[in-house]
Amino acid sequence: MTIQHSTKFVLVKKQIMEKIINIDKEILGGTPVFMGTRVPIKNLFDYLEDGEPVSEFLDDFPTVKKVQVEKVIKMAHQKKAEQI
């Protein structure tokens, strides 16, 4: 991967993340939340770690969209794969 291609990938990844995750000191003290909500990203992973299905999370947090959850999970998988 060339430097130009790598930089472009990082910018695109950042733009995608910015549409899914919001980090703002005025919202829950800067805790990462799903964009357009006050629902912390950590809540999703707490549900999953407890064995709860995504549908239960979505029922409990109706302001979060399924596509947002899918993208966050995909980003987490990609991040984990990068660490291996």
C-alpha positions in Angstrom: 0.0 0.0 0.0 1.4 3.4 -1.0 1.6 6.3 1.4 -1.0 8.2 -0.6 -3.4 5.1 -0.6 -2.8 4.6 3.1 -3.6 8.2 3.9 -6.7 8.0 1.8 -7.8 4.8 3.7 -7.3 6.5 7.1 -9.3 9.6 6.0 -12.2 7.4 4.7 -12.1 5.3 7.9 -12.2 8.4 10.0 -15.1 9.8 8.1 -17.0 6.6 8.5 -16.3 6.5 12.2 -17.4 10.1 12.6 -20.8 9.2 11.2 -21.2 6.3 13.6 -19.5 7.3 16.8 -19.6 10.7 18.4 -17.1 11.9 21.0 -18.1 15.3 22.5 -17.1 16.6 25.9 -20.6 18.0 26.2 -22.2 14.6 25.8 -21.5 12.2 28.7 -18.1 13.9 29.4 -16.7 12.7 26.1 -17.7 9.1 26.3 -17.9 7.6 22.8 -21.6 7.3 21.9 -23.6 6.3 18.9 -24.0 9.3 16.6 -27.2 11.2 17.3 -27.8 9.5 20.6 -26.5 9.6 24.2 -26.0 5.8 24.2 -22.4 4.8 25.0 -20.7 2.4 22.6 -19.6 0.4 25.7 -23.2 -0.5 26.4 -23.4 -2.5 23.2 -20.3 -4.5 24.1 -21.6 -5.0 27.7 -24.7 -6.5 26.2 -22.8 -8.8 23.9 -20.4 -9.9 26.6 -23.4 -10.8 28.8 -24.7 -13.0 25.9 -27.6 -10.7 25.0 -28.6 -10.6 21.3 -28.2 -7.4 19.3 -32.0 -7.3 19.0 -32.3 -6.9 22.8 -29.9 -4.0 22.7 -31.8 -2.4 19.9 -35.1 -2.9 21.8 -33.6 -1.3 24.9 -32.0 1.6 23.0 -34.4 2.5 20.2 -32.5 5.6 19.2 -29.6 3.4 18.0 -30.1 2.1 14.5 -29.2 -1.5 13.5 -26.8 -0.2 10.8 -24.9 1.7 13.5 -24.5 -1.5 15.6 -23.4 -3.5 12.5 -20.8 -0.9 11.6 -19.4 -0.7 15.2 -19.1 -4.4 15.4 -17.4 -4.5 12.0 -15.0 -1.8 13.1 -14.2 -3.8 16.3 -13.5 -6.9 14.3 -11.2 -5.0 11.9 -9.4 -3.4 14.8 -8.9 -6.9 16.4 -7.6 -8.3 13.1 -5.1 -5.5 12.9 -3.7 -6.4 16.3 -3.1 -10.0 15.3 
